């Protein structure tokens, strides 16, 4: 991770950027997890229990 030196002067902007980046990663993880679950469980849709 690299942080531009100009961002270090504005703590609030840096905090907003970091929170935004973390939220983006969490959203990608959730989407990936959902996609993987659908891939794994997709074949069970026709089963009758």
PyMOL commands that place a pseudoatom at each C-alpha (Angstrom):
pseudoatom trace, name=CA, resn=UNK, resi=1, chain=A, elem=C, hetatm=0, pos=[0.000, 0.000, 0.000]
pseudoatom trace, name=CA, resn=UNK, resi=2, chain=A, elem=C, hetatm=0, pos=[1.338, 3.393, -0.883]
pseudoatom trace, name=CA, resn=UNK, resi=3, chain=A, elem=C, hetatm=0, pos=[-0.031, 6.661, 0.450]
pseudoatom trace, name=CA, resn=UNK, resi=4, chain=A, elem=C, hetatm=0, pos=[0.661, 9.920, -1.320]
pseudoatom trace, name=CA, resn=UNK, resi=5, chain=A, elem=C, hetatm=0, pos=[2.487, 12.335, 0.999]
pseudoatom trace, name=CA, resn=UNK, resi=6, chain=A, elem=C, hetatm=0, pos=[-0.062, 15.077, 0.305]
pseudoatom trace, name=CA, resn=UNK, resi=7, chain=A, elem=C, hetatm=0, pos=[-2.774, 12.942, 1.912]
pseudoatom trace, name=CA, resn=UNK, resi=8, chain=A, elem=C, hetatm=0, pos=[-0.877, 12.765, 5.175]
pseudoatom trace, name=CA, resn=UNK, resi=9, chain=A, elem=C, hetatm=0, pos=[-1.500, 16.465, 5.695]
pseudoatom trace, name=CA, resn=UNK, resi=10, chain=A, elem=C, hetatm=0, pos=[-5.278, 16.030, 5.575]
pseudoatom trace, name=CA, resn=UNK, resi=11, chain=A, elem=C, hetatm=0, pos=[-6.164, 13.371, 8.130]
pseudoatom trace, name=CA, resn=UNK, resi=12, chain=A, elem=C, hetatm=0, pos=[-9.927, 13.538, 7.502]
pseudoatom trace, name=CA, resn=UNK, resi=13, chain=A, elem=C, hetatm=0, pos=[-9.554, 12.985, 3.746]
pseudoatom trace, name=CA, resn=UNK, resi=14, chain=A, elem=C, hetatm=0, pos=[-7.224, 10.058, 4.356]
pseudoatom trace, name=CA, resn=UNK, resi=15, chain=A, elem=C, hetatm=0, pos=[-9.708, 8.507, 6.781]
pseudoatom trace, name=CA, resn=UNK, resi=16, chain=A, elem=C, hetatm=0, pos=[-12.531, 8.871, 4.249]
pseudoatom trace, name=CA, resn=UNK, resi=17, chain=A, elem=C, hetatm=0, pos=[-10.427, 7.313, 1.486]
pseudoatom trace, name=CA, resn=UNK, resi=18, chain=A, elem=C, hetatm=0, pos=[-9.379, 4.395, 3.691]
pseudoatom trace, name=CA, resn=UNK, resi=19, chain=A, elem=C, hetatm=0, pos=[-12.933, 3.710, 4.849]
pseudoatom trace, name=CA, resn=UNK, resi=20, chain=A, elem=C, hetatm=0, pos=[-14.143, 3.831, 1.260]
pseudoatom trace, name=CA, resn=UNK, resi=21, chain=A, elem=C, hetatm=0, pos=[-11.417, 1.434, 0.122]
pseudoatom trace, name=CA, resn=UNK, resi=22, chain=A, elem=C, hetatm=0, pos=[-12.171, -0.988, 2.962]
pseudoatom trace, name=CA, resn=UNK, resi=23, chain=A, elem=C, hetatm=0, pos=[-15.901, -0.883, 2.207]
pseudoatom trace, name=CA, resn=UNK, resi=24, chain=A, elem=C, hetatm=0, pos=[-15.180, -1.599, -1.478]
pseudoatom trace, name=CA, resn=UNK, resi=25, chain=A, elem=C, hetatm=0, pos=[-13.078, -4.619, -0.527]
pseudoatom trace, name=CA, resn=UNK, resi=26, chain=A, elem=C, hetatm=0, pos=[-15.747, -5.909, 1.862]
pseudoatom trace, name=CA, resn=UNK, resi=27, chain=A, elem=C, hetatm=0, pos=[-18.385, -5.578, -0.875]
pseudoatom trace, name=CA, resn=UNK, resi=28, chain=A, elem=C, hetatm=0, pos=[-16.164, -7.492, -3.312]
pseudoatom trace, name=CA, resn=UNK, resi=29, chain=A, elem=C, hetatm=0, pos=[-15.590, -10.236, -0.732]
pseudoatom trace, name=CA, resn=UNK, resi=30, chain=A, elem=C, hetatm=0, pos=[-19.329, -10.564, -0.074]
pseudoatom trace, name=CA, resn=UNK, resi=31, chain=A, elem=C, hetatm=0, pos=[-20.071, -10.735, -3.792]
pseudoatom trace, name=CA, resn=UNK, resi=32, chain=A, elem=C, hetatm=0, pos=[-17.322, -13.299, -4.335]
pseudoatom trace, name=CA, resn=UNK, resi=33, chain=A, elem=C, hetatm=0, pos=[-18.564, -15.397, -1.405]
pseudoatom trace, name=CA, resn=UNK, resi=34, chain=A, elem=C, hetatm=0, pos=[-22.108, -15.318, -2.773]
pseudoatom trace, name=CA, resn=UNK, resi=35, chain=A, elem=C, hetatm=0, pos=[-20.914, -16.274, -6.242]
pseudoatom trace, name=CA, resn=UNK, resi=36, chain=A, elem=C, hetatm=0, pos=[-18.871, -19.160, -4.875]
pseudoatom trace, name=CA, resn=UNK, resi=37, chain=A, elem=C, hetatm=0, pos=[-21.829, -20.399, -2.812]
pseudoatom trace, name=CA, resn=UNK, resi=38, chain=A, elem=C, hetatm=0, pos=[-24.056, -20.300, -5.884]
pseudoatom trace, name=CA, resn=UNK, resi=39, chain=A, elem=C, hetatm=0, pos=[-21.446, -22.241, -7.854]
pseudoatom trace, name=CA, resn=UNK, resi=40, chain=A, elem=C, hetatm=0, pos=[-21.225, -24.903, -5.152]
pseudoatom trace, name=CA, resn=UNK, resi=41, chain=A, elem=C, hetatm=0, pos=[-24.933, -25.127, -4.337]
pseudoatom trace, name=CA, resn=UNK, resi=42, chain=A, elem=C, hetatm=0, pos=[-26.276, -24.545, -7.838]
pseudoatom trace, name=CA, resn=UNK, resi=43, chain=A, elem=C, hetatm=0, pos=[-26.405, -28.265, -8.567]
pseudoatom trace, name=CA, resn=UNK, resi=44, chain=A, elem=C, hetatm=0, pos=[-28.666, -28.950, -5.583]
pseudoatom trace, name=CA, resn=UNK, resi=45, chain=A, elem=C, hetatm=0, pos=[-31.614, -26.931, -6.887]
pseudoatom trace, name=CA, resn=UNK, resi=46, chain=A, elem=C, hetatm=0, pos=[-33.387, -29.935, -8.416]
pseudoatom trace, name=CA, resn=UNK, resi=47, chain=A, elem=C, hetatm=0, pos=[-33.074, -32.232, -5.423]
pseudoatom trace, name=CA, resn=UNK, resi=48, chain=A, elem=C, hetatm=0, pos=[-36.217, -33.298, -3.613]
pseudoatom trace, name=CA, resn=UNK, resi=49, chain=A, elem=C, hetatm=0, pos=[-35.804, -34.070, 0.063]
for i in range(1, 49): cmd.bond("trace and resi %d" % i, "trace and resi %d" % (i + 1))
show_as sticks, trace
zoom trace
